[in-house]
């Protein structure tokens, strides 16, 4: 069983930046494709960004494209979500998710049901 741990959430003003991280226990995160999702109160969980196992393939939701970057660190022990130019509508709990599947092609928004493991989430609040 893989456990995911997210960190980096917090309170920022509109236009600010945050970097979220996701690391795995039990297996190295490099063995998994990773997605970031978010869920605001009263709304369904929505896709934010995804990265493949090797780190050379990514996909972003239209709502964050150009403001968000997903990447793996050099040692491939964590996956990060760099968020810039944050907006109040970005306020949500952000979750990382992992799947042990090597064949995913990231040409469309990632689906929740792709993923085998989920973190507990980290709160991102953007004030105006």
N, CA, C and O atoms as a printed pandas DataFrame, in Angstrom:
     atom_number atom_name residue_name chain_id  residue_number  x_coord  y_coord  z_coord
0              1         N          UNK        A               1    0.839   -1.175    0.000
1              2        CA          UNK        A               1    0.000    0.000    0.000
2              3         C          UNK        A               1    0.884    1.239    0.000
3              4         O          UNK        A               1    1.804    1.357    0.809
4              5         N          UNK        A               2    0.600    2.149   -0.906
5              6        CA          UNK        A               2    1.350    3.383   -1.025
6              7         C          UNK        A               2    0.606    4.490   -0.297
7              8         O          UNK        A               2   -0.609    4.631   -0.431
8              9         N          UNK        A               3    1.340    5.264    0.468
9             10        CA          UNK        A               3    0.788    6.439    1.121
10            11         C          UNK        A               3    1.423    7.686    0.535
11            12         O          UNK        A               3    2.643    7.767    0.397
12            13         N          UNK        A               4    0.598    8.643    0.195
13            14        CA          UNK        A               4    1.054    9.899   -0.361
14            15         C          UNK        A               4    0.936   10.998    0.681
15            16         O          UNK        A               4   -0.035   11.053    1.436
16            17         N          UNK        A               5    1.928   11.868    0.714
17            18        CA          UNK        A               5    1.958   12.975    1.660
18            19         C          UNK        A               5    2.127   14.269    0.886
19            20         O          UNK        A               5    3.107   14.452    0.164
20            21         N          UNK        A               6    1.164   15.162    1.045
21            22        CA          UNK        A               6    1.216   16.474    0.412
22            23         C          UNK        A               6    1.655   17.523    1.428
23            24         O          UNK        A               6    1.422   17.380    2.628
24            25         N          UNK        A               7    2.282   18.559    0.938
25            26        CA          UNK        A               7    2.644   19.687    1.772
26            27         C          UNK        A               7    2.751   20.928    0.905
27            28         O          UNK        A               7    2.776   20.839   -0.322
28            29         N          UNK        A               8    2.813   22.076    1.546
29            30        CA          UNK        A               8    3.045   23.315    0.838
30            31         C          UNK        A               8    1.854   24.234    0.720
31            32         O          UNK        A               8    1.990   25.359    0.237
32            33         N          UNK        A               9    0.689   23.784    1.148
33            34        CA          UNK        A               9   -0.475   24.645    1.079
34            35         C          UNK        A               9   -0.400   25.771    2.084
35            36         O          UNK        A               9    0.447   25.776    2.977
36            37         N          UNK        A              10   -1.294   26.721    1.927
37            38        CA          UNK        A              10   -1.320   27.848    2.827
38            39         C          UNK        A              10   -2.197   28.954    2.306
39            40         O          UNK        A              10   -2.973   28.773    1.368
40            41         N          UNK        A              11   -2.060   30.106    2.931
41            42        CA          UNK        A              11   -2.826   31.291    2.581
42            43         C          UNK        A              11   -1.934   32.268    1.837
43            44         O          UNK        A              11   -0.864   32.641    2.317
44            45         N          UNK        A              12   -2.383   32.676    0.668
45            46        CA          UNK        A              12   -1.659   33.660   -0.120
46            47         C          UNK        A              12   -2.637   34.679   -0.674
47            48         O          UNK        A              12   -3.833   34.412   -0.796
48            49         N          UNK        A              13   -2.121   35.837   -1.004
49            50        CA          UNK        A              13   -2.933   36.848   -1.654
50            51         C          UNK        A              13   -2.997   36.583   -3.154
51            52         O          UNK        A              13   -2.114   35.943   -3.726
52            53         N          UNK        A              14   -4.043   37.080   -3.766
53            54        CA          UNK        A              14   -4.174   36.958   -5.211
54            55         C          UNK        A              14   -2.915   37.479   -5.893
55            56         O          UNK        A              14   -2.382   38.529   -5.534
56            57         N          UNK        A              15   -2.456   36.729   -6.874
57            58        CA          UNK        A              15   -1.228   37.057   -7.565
58            59         C          UNK        A              15    0.005   36.402   -6.980
59            60         O          UNK        A              15    1.079   36.453   -7.580
60            61         N          UNK        A              16   -0.135   35.793   -5.824
61            62        CA          UNK        A              16    0.977   35.135   -5.177
62            63         C          UNK        A              16    1.233   33.749   -5.715
63            64         O          UNK        A              16    0.591   33.300   -6.665
64            65         N          UNK        A              17    2.196   33.069   -5.082
65            66        CA          UNK        A              17    2.630   31.757   -5.541
66            67         C          UNK        A              17    2.716   30.776   -4.389
67            68         O          UNK        A              17    2.931   31.159   -3.239
68            69         N          UNK        A              18    2.547   29.517   -4.715
69            70        CA          UNK        A              18    2.758   28.418   -3.791
70            71         C          UNK        A              18    3.377   27.260   -4.543
71            72         O          UNK        A              18    3.165   27.096   -5.744
72            73         N          UNK        A              19    4.142   26.461   -3.826
73            74        CA          UNK        A              19    4.658   25.227   -4.382
74            75         C          UNK        A              19    4.207   24.070   -3.496
75            76         O          UNK        A              19    4.578   23.984   -2.325
76            77         N          UNK        A              20    3.413   23.198   -4.066
77            78        CA          UNK        A              20    2.946   22.018   -3.378
78            79         C          UNK        A              20    3.861   20.846   -3.702
79            80         O          UNK        A              20    4.409   20.761   -4.801
80            81         N          UNK        A              21    4.022   19.955   -2.750
81            82        CA          UNK        A              21    4.838   18.777   -2.976
82            83         C          UNK        A              21    4.045   17.523   -2.647
83            84         O          UNK        A              21    3.106   17.542   -1.852
84            85         N          UNK        A              22    4.450   16.444   -3.278
85            86        CA          UNK        A              22    3.820   15.151   -3.075
86            87         C          UNK        A              22    4.917   14.099   -3.050
87            88         O          UNK        A              22    5.689   13.977   -4.001
88            89         N          UNK        A              23    4.986   13.349   -1.974
89            90        CA          UNK        A              23    5.953   12.276   -1.838
90            91         C          UNK        A              23    5.241   11.004   -1.422
91            92         O          UNK        A              23    4.171   11.047   -0.815
92            93         N          UNK        A              24    5.839    9.882   -1.749
93            94        CA          UNK        A              24    5.235    8.585   -1.475
94            95         C          UNK        A              24    6.057    7.806   -0.468
95            96         O          UNK        A              24    7.284    7.899   -0.436
96            97         N          UNK        A              25    5.371    7.046    0.344
97            98        CA          UNK        A              25    6.011    6.075    1.214
98            99         C          UNK        A              25    5.652    4.682    0.732
99           100         O          UNK        A              25    4.605    4.479    0.117
100          101         N          UNK        A              26    6.516    3.733    1.011
101          102        CA          UNK        A              26    6.305    2.371    0.544
102          103         C          UNK        A              26    6.975    2.102   -0.794
103          104         O          UNK        A              26    7.642    1.082   -0.966
104          105         N          UNK        A              27    6.801    2.992   -1.715
105          106        CA          UNK        A              27    7.453    2.975   -3.021
106          107         C          UNK        A              27    7.905    4.383   -3.359
107          108         O          UNK        A              27    7.295    5.362   -2.930
108          109         N          UNK        A              28    8.962    4.478   -4.120
109          110        CA          UNK        A              28    9.378    5.795   -4.577
110          111         C          UNK        A              28    8.352    6.361   -5.544
111          112         O          UNK        A              28    7.754    5.631   -6.335
112          113         N          UNK        A              29    8.160    7.651   -5.472
113          114        CA          UNK        A              29    7.187    8.310   -6.328
114          115         C          UNK        A              29    7.557    8.170   -7.796
115          116         O          UNK        A              29    6.700    8.330   -8.664
116          117         N          UNK        A              30    8.809    7.875   -8.086
117          118        CA          UNK        A              30    9.237    7.723   -9.471
118          119         C          UNK        A              30    8.611    6.517  -10.149
119          120         O          UNK        A              30    8.630    6.426  -11.376
120          121         N          UNK        A              31    8.066    5.603   -9.392
121          122        CA          UNK        A              31    7.403    4.439   -9.958
122          123         C          UNK        A              31    5.967    4.717  -10.383
123          124         O          UNK        A              31    5.286    3.825  -10.889
124          125         N          UNK        A              32    5.508    5.932  -10.183
125          126        CA          UNK        A              32    4.108    6.257  -10.407
126          127         C          UNK        A              32    3.950    7.502  -11.264
127          128         O          UNK        A              32    4.726    8.454  -11.176
128          129         N          UNK        A              33    2.928    7.459  -12.085
129          130        CA          UNK        A              33    2.433    8.693  -12.667
130          131         C          UNK        A              33    1.636    9.436  -11.599
131          132         O          UNK        A              33    0.981    8.814  -10.763
132          133         N          UNK        A              34    1.692   10.751  -11.627
133          134        CA          UNK        A              34    1.086   11.553  -10.570
134          135         C          UNK        A              34    0.171   12.610  -11.166
135          136         O          UNK        A              34    0.485   13.236  -12.178
136          137         N          UNK        A              35   -0.953   12.787  -10.521
137          138        CA          UNK        A              35   -1.862   13.857  -10.879
138          139         C          UNK        A              35   -2.164   14.727   -9.675
139          140         O          UNK        A              35   -2.151   14.265   -8.534
140          141         N          UNK        A              36   -2.434   15.987   -9.947
141          142        CA          UNK        A              36   -2.926   16.902   -8.932
142          143         C          UNK        A              36   -4.375   17.249   -9.251
143          144         O          UNK        A              36   -4.720   17.559  -10.392
144          145         N          UNK        A              37   -5.201   17.192   -8.237
145          146        CA          UNK        A              37   -6.607   17.540   -8.335
146          147         C          UNK        A              37   -6.941   18.521   -7.222
147          148         O          UNK        A              37   -6.194   18.663   -6.254
148          149         N          UNK        A              38   -8.059   19.184   -7.372
149          150        CA          UNK        A              38   -8.488   20.095   -6.318
150          151         C          UNK        A              38   -9.993   20.001   -6.147
151          152         O          UNK        A              38  -10.724   19.642   -7.070
152          153         N          UNK        A              39  -10.435   20.332   -4.947
153          154        CA          UNK        A              39  -11.851   20.293   -4.647
154          155         C          UNK        A              39  -12.205   21.468   -3.749
155          156         O          UNK        A              39  -11.687   21.606   -2.641
156          157         N          UNK        A              40  -13.085   22.297   -4.244
157          158        CA          UNK        A              40  -13.597   23.423   -3.484
158          159         C          UNK        A              40  -14.908   23.032   -2.821
159          160         O          UNK        A              40  -15.577   22.106   -3.279
160          161         N          UNK        A              41  -15.285   23.721   -1.748
161          162        CA          UNK        A              41  -16.543   23.390   -1.073
162          163         C          UNK        A              41  -17.726   23.405   -2.033
163          164         O          UNK        A              41  -17.903   24.348   -2.804
164          165         N          UNK        A              42  -18.525   22.356   -1.977
165          166        CA          UNK        A              42  -19.703   22.264   -2.811
166          167         C          UNK        A              42  -19.451   21.905   -4.256
167          168         O          UNK        A              42  -20.385   21.889   -5.058
168          169         N          UNK        A              43  -18.214   21.618   -4.608
169          170        CA          UNK        A              43  -17.881   21.283   -5.984
170          171         C          UNK        A              43  -17.226   19.911   -6.053
171          172         O          UNK        A              43  -16.685   19.410   -5.068
172          173         N          UNK        A              44  -17.287   19.321   -7.228
173          174        CA          UNK        A              44  -16.645   18.036   -7.441
174          175         C          UNK        A              44  -15.138   18.204   -7.585
175          176         O          UNK        A              44  -14.642   19.277   -7.928
176          177         N          UNK        A              45  -14.435   17.132   -7.317
177          178        CA          UNK        A              45  -12.991   17.147   -7.484
178          179         C          UNK        A              45  -12.651   17.330   -8.957
179          180         O          UNK        A              45  -13.195   16.639   -9.818
180          181         N          UNK        A              46  -11.753   18.261   -9.241
181          182        CA          UNK        A              46  -11.416   18.562  -10.615
182          183         C          UNK        A              46   -9.925   18.417  -10.864
183          184         O          UNK        A              46   -9.098   18.611   -9.973
184          185         N          UNK        A              47   -9.617   18.076  -12.082
185          186        CA          UNK        A              47   -8.245   17.883  -12.504
186          187         C          UNK        A              47   -7.504   19.205  -12.579
187          188         O          UNK        A              47   -8.061   20.218  -13.000
188          189         N          UNK        A              48   -6.239   19.189  -12.165
189          190        CA          UNK        A              48   -5.379   20.358  -12.255
190          191         C          UNK        A              48   -4.204   20.103  -13.196
191          192         O          UNK        A              48   -4.015   20.837  -14.166
192          193         N          UNK        A              49   -3.417   19.069  -12.915
193          194        CA          UNK        A              49   -2.227   18.799  -13.709
194          195         C          UNK        A              49   -1.818   17.352  -13.519
195          196         O          UNK        A              49   -2.150   16.733  -12.508
196          197         N          UNK        A              50   -1.096   16.813  -14.495
197          198        CA          UNK        A              50   -0.620   15.442  -14.421
198          199         C          UNK        A              50    0.766   15.340  -15.026
199          200         O          UNK        A              50    1.142   16.136  -15.888
200          201         N          UNK        A              51    1.524   14.352  -14.567
201          202        CA          UNK        A              51    2.857   14.096  -15.073
202          203         C          UNK        A              51    3.055   12.595  -15.196
203          204         O          UNK        A              51    2.572   11.827  -14.364
204          205         N          UNK        A              52    3.767   12.182  -16.235
205          206        CA          UNK        A              52    4.005   10.767  -16.413
206          207         C          UNK        A              52    5.165   10.294  -15.547
207          208         O          UNK        A              52    5.777   11.083  -14.827
208          209         N          UNK        A              53    5.464    8.996  -15.622
209          210        CA          UNK        A              53    6.501    8.427  -14.770
210          211         C          UNK        A              53    7.869    9.038  -15.000
211          212         O          UNK        A              53    8.607    9.301  -14.050
212          213         N          UNK        A              54    8.203    9.261  -16.241
213          214        CA          UNK        A              54    9.539    9.744  -16.573
214          215         C          UNK        A              54    9.715   11.235  -16.319
215          216         O          UNK        A              54   10.842   11.719  -16.220
216          217         N          UNK        A              55    8.619   11.957  -16.213
217          218        CA          UNK        A              55    8.695   13.387  -15.995
218          219         C          UNK        A              55    8.783   14.220  -17.252
219          220         O          UNK        A              55    8.901   15.443  -17.175
220          221         N          UNK        A              56    8.729   13.593  -18.397
221          222        CA          UNK        A              56    8.843   14.315  -19.657
222          223         C          UNK        A              56    7.511   14.529  -20.352
223          224         O          UNK        A              56    7.472   15.021  -21.480
224          225         N          UNK        A              57    6.430   14.169  -19.701
225          226        CA          UNK        A              57    5.113   14.395  -20.247
226          227         C          UNK        A              57    4.193   14.992  -19.199
227          228         O          UNK        A              57    4.095   14.478  -18.085
228          229         N          UNK        A              58    3.523   16.073  -19.553
229          230        CA          UNK        A              58    2.626   16.744  -18.627
230          231         C          UNK        A              58    1.351   17.160  -19.346
231          232         O          UNK        A              58    1.297   17.222  -20.574
232          233         N          UNK        A              59    0.338   17.442  -18.556
233          234        CA          UNK        A              59   -0.907   17.961  -19.083
234          235         C          UNK        A              59   -1.555   18.829  -18.020
235          236         O          UNK        A              59   -1.490   18.525  -16.829
236          237         N          UNK        A              60   -2.185   19.919  -18.462
237          238        CA          UNK        A              60   -2.758   20.887  -17.537
238          239         C          UNK        A              60   -4.209   21.181  -17.869
239          240         O          UNK        A              60   -4.613   21.184  -19.032
240          241         N          UNK        A              61   -4.975   21.427  -16.832
241          242        CA          UNK        A              61   -6.329   21.896  -17.030
242          243         C          UNK        A              61   -6.310   23.292  -17.640
243          244         O          UNK        A              61   -5.407   24.084  -17.373
244          245         N          UNK        A              62   -7.307   23.582  -18.454
245          246        CA          UNK        A              62   -7.374   24.893  -19.079
246          247         C          UNK        A              62   -7.416   26.017  -18.044
247          248         O          UNK        A              62   -6.907   27.110  -18.294
248          249         N          UNK        A              63   -8.009   25.756  -16.905
249          250        CA          UNK        A              63   -8.178   26.780  -15.893
250          251         C          UNK        A              63   -6.866   27.230  -15.262
251          252         O          UNK        A              63   -6.798   28.318  -14.691
252          253         N          UNK        A              64   -5.821   26.405  -15.357
253          254        CA          UNK        A              64   -4.548   26.742  -14.734
254          255         C          UNK        A              64   -3.405   26.826  -15.729
255          256         O          UNK        A              64   -2.284   27.172  -15.356
256          257         N          UNK        A              65   -3.669   26.519  -16.968
257          258        CA          UNK        A              65   -2.616   26.506  -17.978
258          259         C          UNK        A              65   -1.932   27.867  -18.057
259          260         O          UNK        A              65   -2.589   28.905  -18.139
260          261         N          UNK        A              66   -0.619   27.843  -18.031
261          262        CA          UNK        A              66    0.160   29.065  -18.055
262          263         C          UNK        A              66    0.498   29.603  -16.687
263          264         O          UNK        A              66    1.366   30.467  -16.566
264          265         N          UNK        A              67   -0.162   29.116  -15.654
265          266        CA          UNK        A              67    0.080   29.574  -14.293
266          267         C          UNK        A              67    0.650   28.483  -13.402
267          268         O          UNK        A              67    1.161   28.768  -12.319
268          269         N          UNK        A              68    0.569   27.255  -13.843
269          270        CA          UNK        A              68    0.923   26.105  -13.031
270          271         C          UNK        A              68    1.928   25.236  -13.769
271          272         O          UNK        A              68    1.845   25.068  -14.986
272          273         N          UNK        A              69    2.874   24.687  -13.024
273          274        CA          UNK        A              69    3.838   23.747  -13.572
274          275         C          UNK        A              69    3.937   22.539  -12.661
275          276         O          UNK        A              69    4.111   22.684  -11.451
276          277         N          UNK        A              70    3.830   21.361  -13.227
277          278        CA          UNK        A              70    4.043   20.129  -12.486
278          279         C          UNK        A              70    5.386   19.553  -12.911
279          280         O          UNK        A              70    5.702   19.514  -14.100
280          281         N          UNK        A              71    6.168   19.111  -11.945
281          282        CA          UNK        A              71    7.482   18.582  -12.272
282          283         C          UNK        A              71    7.976   17.659  -11.179
283          284         O          UNK        A              71    7.513   17.702  -10.039
284          285         N          UNK        A              72    8.921   16.828  -11.555
285          286        CA          UNK        A              72    9.611   15.965  -10.605
286          287         C          UNK        A              72   10.956   16.575  -10.257
287          288         O          UNK        A              72   11.580   17.223  -11.099
288          289         N          UNK        A              73   11.411   16.377   -9.026
289          290        CA          UNK        A              73   12.717   16.897   -8.664
290          291         C          UNK        A              73   13.800   16.040   -9.309
291          292         O          UNK        A              73   13.515   15.001   -9.904
292          293         N          UNK        A              74   15.046   16.491   -9.183
293          294        CA          UNK        A              74   16.141   15.805   -9.873
294          295         C          UNK        A              74   16.331   14.377   -9.381
295          296         O          UNK        A              74   16.672   13.491  -10.164
296          297         N          UNK        A              75   16.118   14.152   -8.112
297          298        CA          UNK        A              75   16.248   12.817   -7.542
298          299         C          UNK        A              75   14.989   11.983   -7.711
299          300         O          UNK        A              75   14.981   10.796   -7.386
300          301         N          UNK        A              76   13.934   12.592   -8.213
301          302        CA          UNK        A              76   12.656   11.934   -8.452
302          303         C          UNK        A              76   12.072   11.325   -7.192
303          304         O          UNK        A              76   11.488   10.242   -7.221
304          305         N          UNK        A              77   12.236   12.034   -6.085
305          306        CA          UNK        A              77   11.665   11.591   -4.824
306          307         C          UNK        A              77   10.388   12.337   -4.482
307          308         O          UNK        A              77    9.717   12.002   -3.506
308          309         N          UNK        A              78   10.047   13.338   -5.267
309          310        CA          UNK        A              78    8.835   14.091   -5.028
310          311         C          UNK        A              78    8.327   14.668   -6.337
311          312         O          UNK        A              78    9.080   14.840   -7.296
312          313         N          UNK        A              79    7.053   14.960   -6.357
313          314        CA          UNK        A              79    6.426   15.663   -7.465
314          315         C          UNK        A              79    5.874   16.971   -6.928
315          316         O          UNK        A              79    5.269   17.009   -5.857
316          317         N          UNK        A              80    6.085   18.030   -7.670
317          318        CA          UNK        A              80    5.717   19.355   -7.220
318          319         C          UNK        A              80    4.690   19.987   -8.135
319          320         O          UNK        A              80    4.609   19.681   -9.325
320          321         N          UNK        A              81    3.920   20.865   -7.557
321          322        CA          UNK        A              81    2.994   21.694   -8.310
322          323         C          UNK        A              81    3.318   23.143   -7.980
323          324         O          UNK        A              81    2.974   23.637   -6.906
324          325         N          UNK        A              82    3.978   23.813   -8.904
325          326        CA          UNK        A              82    4.287   25.227   -8.745
326          327         C          UNK        A              82    3.122   26.035   -9.281
327          328         O          UNK        A              82    2.752   25.902  -10.448
328          329         N          UNK        A              83    2.546   26.867   -8.438
329          330        CA          UNK        A              83    1.393   27.662   -8.812
330          331         C          UNK        A              83    1.736   29.132   -8.676
331          332         O          UNK        A              83    2.137   29.595   -7.607
332          333         N          UNK        A              84    1.577   29.850   -9.754
333          334        CA          UNK        A              84    1.839   31.283   -9.795
334          335         C          UNK        A              84    0.569   32.029  -10.189
335          336         O          UNK        A              84   -0.402   31.438  -10.663
336          337         N          UNK        A              85    0.605   33.328   -9.983
337          338        CA          UNK        A              85   -0.527   34.183  -10.345
338          339         C          UNK        A              85   -1.842   33.614   -9.826
339          340         O          UNK        A              85   -2.828   33.520  -10.556
340          341         N          UNK        A              86   -1.834   33.247   -8.583
341          342        CA          UNK        A              86   -2.997   32.588   -7.999
342          343         C          UNK        A              86   -4.194   33.529   -7.941
343          344         O          UNK        A              86   -4.060   34.738   -7.751
344          345         N          UNK        A              87   -5.357   32.934   -8.110
345          346        CA          UNK        A              87   -6.616   33.650   -8.101
346          347         C          UNK        A              87   -7.494   33.117   -6.980
347          348         O          UNK        A              87   -7.326   31.972   -6.560
348          349         N          UNK        A              88   -8.429   33.925   -6.486
349          350        CA          UNK        A              88   -9.331   33.421   -5.449
350          351         C          UNK        A              88  -10.046   32.144   -5.854
351          352         O          UNK        A              88  -10.310   31.297   -5.000
352          353         N          UNK        A              89  -10.363   31.983   -7.119
353          354        CA          UNK        A              89  -11.038   30.778   -7.565
354          355         C          UNK        A              89  -10.150   29.543   -7.535
355          356         O          UNK        A              89  -10.635   28.435   -7.763
356          357         N          UNK        A              90   -8.861   29.709   -7.259
357          358        CA          UNK        A              90   -7.973   28.572   -7.055
358          359         C          UNK        A              90   -8.092   27.996   -5.648
359          360         O          UNK        A              90   -7.523   26.943   -5.360
360          361         N          UNK        A              91   -8.815   28.668   -4.784
361          362        CA          UNK        A              91   -8.987   28.195   -3.418
362          363         C          UNK        A              91   -9.659   26.832   -3.405
363          364         O          UNK        A              91  -10.743   26.662   -3.964
364          365         N          UNK        A              92   -9.018   25.866   -2.771
365          366        CA          UNK        A              92   -9.521   24.500   -2.731
366          367         C          UNK        A              92   -8.574   23.658   -1.894
367          368         O          UNK        A              92   -7.488   24.101   -1.518
368          369         N          UNK        A              93   -8.999   22.454   -1.613
369          370        CA          UNK        A              93   -8.086   21.453   -1.101
370          371         C          UNK        A              93   -7.439   20.771   -2.299
371          372         O          UNK        A              93   -8.129   20.308   -3.207
372          373         N          UNK        A              94   -6.130   20.715   -2.294
373          374        CA          UNK        A              94   -5.387   20.130   -3.398
374          375         C          UNK        A              94   -4.893   18.747   -3.005
375          376         O          UNK        A              94   -4.308   18.560   -1.939
376          377         N          UNK        A              95   -5.137   17.791   -3.877
377          378        CA          UNK        A              95   -4.786   16.402   -3.634
378          379         C          UNK        A              95   -3.809   15.917   -4.698
379          380         O          UNK        A              95   -3.949   16.253   -5.874
380          381         N          UNK        A              96   -2.837   15.142   -4.293
381          382        CA          UNK        A              96   -2.046   14.421   -5.270
382          383         C          UNK        A              96   -2.518   12.982   -5.321
383          384         O          UNK        A              96   -3.019   12.440   -4.336
384          385         N          UNK        A              97   -2.351   12.382   -6.469
385          386        CA          UNK        A              97   -2.778   11.013   -6.694
386          387         C          UNK        A              97   -1.738   10.306   -7.548
387          388         O          UNK        A              97   -1.051   10.936   -8.352
388          389         N          UNK        A              98   -1.625    9.001   -7.371
389          390        CA          UNK        A              98   -0.608    8.227   -8.067
390          391         C          UNK        A              98   -1.209    6.967   -8.662
391          392         O          UNK        A              98   -2.108    6.356   -8.085
392          393         N          UNK        A              99   -0.699    6.592   -9.819
393          394        CA          UNK        A              99   -1.098    5.340  -10.435
394          395         C          UNK        A              99    0.137    4.562  -10.880
395          396         O          UNK        A              99    1.099    5.132  -11.395
396          397         N          UNK        A             100    0.089    3.260  -10.671
397          398        CA          UNK        A             100    1.172    2.388  -11.088
398          399         C          UNK        A             100    0.820    1.843  -12.461
399          400         O          UNK        A             100    0.430    0.685  -12.610
400          401         N          UNK        A             101    0.964    2.692  -13.447
401          402        CA          UNK        A             101    0.659    2.331  -14.821
402          403         C          UNK        A             101    1.618    3.087  -15.721
403          404         O          UNK        A             101    1.685    4.316  -15.679
404          405         N          UNK        A             102    2.358    2.351  -16.532
405          406        CA          UNK        A             102    3.435    2.939  -17.315
406          407         C          UNK        A             102    2.995    3.452  -18.676
407          408         O          UNK        A             102    3.742    4.185  -19.324
408          409         N          UNK        A             103    1.814    3.087  -19.118
409          410        CA          UNK        A             103    1.426    3.358  -20.481
410          411         C          UNK        A             103    0.548    4.572  -20.708
411          412         O          UNK        A             103    0.024    4.753  -21.807
412          413         N          UNK        A             104    0.375    5.399  -19.705
413          414        CA          UNK        A             104   -0.527    6.544  -19.843
414          415         C          UNK        A             104    0.050    7.596  -20.775
415          416         O          UNK        A             104    1.202    8.011  -20.648
416          417         N          UNK        A             105   -0.782    8.011  -21.710
417          418        CA          UNK        A             105   -0.434    9.107  -22.609
418          419         C          UNK        A             105   -1.244   10.332  -22.203
419          420         O          UNK        A             105   -2.475   10.291  -22.190
420          421         N          UNK        A             106   -0.567   11.402  -21.878
421          422        CA          UNK        A             106   -1.216   12.589  -21.336
422          423         C          UNK        A             106   -1.576   13.548  -22.459
423          424         O          UNK        A             106   -0.850   14.495  -22.761
424          425         N          UNK        A             107   -2.708   13.272  -23.058
425          426        CA          UNK        A             107   -3.213   14.107  -24.135
426          427         C          UNK        A             107   -4.594   14.672  -23.834
427          428         O          UNK        A             107   -5.221   15.284  -24.698
428          429         N          UNK        A             108   -5.063   14.468  -22.616
429          430        CA          UNK        A             108   -6.369   14.933  -22.195
430          431         C          UNK        A             108   -6.359   15.055  -20.681
431          432         O          UNK        A             108   -5.460   14.519  -20.033
432          433         N          UNK        A             109   -7.335   15.748  -20.098
433          434        CA          UNK        A             109   -7.383   15.829  -18.639
434          435         C          UNK        A             109   -7.405   14.451  -17.991
435          436         O          UNK        A             109   -8.114   13.552  -18.441
436          437         N          UNK        A             110   -6.629   14.300  -16.942
437          438        CA          UNK        A             110   -6.578   13.031  -16.238
438          439         C          UNK        A             110   -7.902   12.757  -15.540
439          440         O          UNK        A             110   -8.585   13.678  -15.092
440          441         N          UNK        A             111   -8.249   11.502  -15.455
441          442        CA          UNK        A             111   -9.475   11.083  -14.806
442          443         C          UNK        A             111   -9.191   10.640  -13.381
443          444         O          UNK        A             111   -8.148   10.051  -13.097
444          445         N          UNK        A             112  -10.119   10.926  -12.498
445          446        CA          UNK        A             112   -9.989   10.513  -11.109
446          447         C          UNK        A             112   -9.805    9.006  -11.011
447          448         O          UNK        A             112   -9.019    8.527  -10.194
448          449         N          UNK        A             113  -10.523    8.259  -11.836
449          450        CA          UNK        A             113  -10.480    6.808  -11.738
450          451         C          UNK        A             113   -9.222    6.184  -12.323
451          452         O          UNK        A             113   -9.071    4.963  -12.286
452          453         N          UNK        A             114   -8.322    6.992  -12.858
453          454        CA          UNK        A             114   -7.022    6.453  -13.258
454          455         C          UNK        A             114   -6.178    6.060  -12.046
455          456         O          UNK        A             114   -5.345    5.158  -12.132
456          457         N          UNK        A             115   -6.390    6.724  -10.943
457          458        CA          UNK        A             115   -5.408    6.724   -9.872
458          459         C          UNK        A             115   -5.714    5.717   -8.782
459          460         O          UNK        A             115   -6.864    5.507   -8.397
460          461         N          UNK        A             116   -4.650    5.105   -8.300
461          462        CA          UNK        A             116   -4.756    4.045   -7.306
462          463         C          UNK        A             116   -4.649    4.557   -5.875
463          464         O          UNK        A             116   -5.205    3.954   -4.957
464          465         N          UNK        A             117   -3.940    5.659   -5.681
465          466        CA          UNK        A             117   -3.663    6.153   -4.343
466          467         C          UNK        A             117   -3.851    7.659   -4.300
467          468         O          UNK        A             117   -3.575    8.363   -5.271
468          469         N          UNK        A             118   -4.323    8.138   -3.164
469          470        CA          UNK        A             118   -4.586    9.557   -2.960
470          471         C          UNK        A             118   -4.011   10.029   -1.634
471          472         O          UNK        A             118   -4.013    9.302   -0.641
472          473         N          UNK        A             119   -3.523   11.256   -1.639
473          474        CA          UNK        A             119   -3.127   11.883   -0.398
474          475         C          UNK        A             119   -4.321   12.464    0.328
475          476         O          UNK        A             119   -5.447   12.420   -0.168
476          477         N          UNK        A             120   -4.066   13.009    1.510
477          478        CA          UNK        A             120   -5.133   13.577    2.323
478          479         C          UNK        A             120   -5.474   15.011    1.954
479          480         O          UNK        A             120   -6.486   15.545    2.408
480          481         N          UNK        A             121   -4.654   15.625    1.150
481          482        CA          UNK        A             121   -4.927   16.959    0.677
482          483         C          UNK        A             121   -4.233   18.037    1.483
483          484         O          UNK        A             121   -3.905   17.845    2.655
484          485         N          UNK        A             122   -4.015   19.165    0.844
485          486        CA          UNK        A             122   -3.463   20.337    1.498
486          487         C          UNK        A             122   -4.273   21.551    1.068
487          488         O          UNK        A             122   -4.575   21.722   -0.113
488          489         N          UNK        A             123   -4.618   22.384    2.031
489          490        CA          UNK        A             123   -5.499   23.511    1.769
490          491         C          UNK        A             123   -4.736   24.660    1.132
491          492         O          UNK        A             123   -3.682   25.070    1.617
492          493         N          UNK        A             124   -5.279   25.167    0.053
493          494        CA          UNK        A             124   -4.779   26.374   -0.582
494          495         C          UNK        A             124   -5.890   27.414   -0.519
495          496         O          UNK        A             124   -7.000   27.181   -0.998
496          497         N          UNK        A             125   -5.585   28.548    0.068
497          498        CA          UNK        A             125   -6.543   29.635    0.165
498          499         C          UNK        A             125   -5.931   30.882   -0.449
499          500         O          UNK        A             125   -4.848   31.315   -0.054
500          501         N          UNK        A             126   -6.623   31.447   -1.406
501          502        CA          UNK        A             126   -6.157   32.643   -2.087
502          503         C          UNK        A             126   -7.122   33.768   -1.752
503          504         O          UNK        A             126   -8.304   33.705   -2.090
504          505         N          UNK        A             127   -6.622   34.779   -1.098
505          506        CA          UNK        A             127   -7.446   35.902   -0.688
506          507         C          UNK        A             127   -7.352   37.026   -1.706
507          508         O          UNK        A             127   -6.388   37.123   -2.466
508          509         N          UNK        A             128   -8.365   37.866   -1.704
509          510        CA          UNK        A             128   -8.393   39.029   -2.581
510          511         C          UNK        A             128   -8.432   40.314   -1.794
511          512         O          UNK        A             128   -8.459   41.397   -2.380
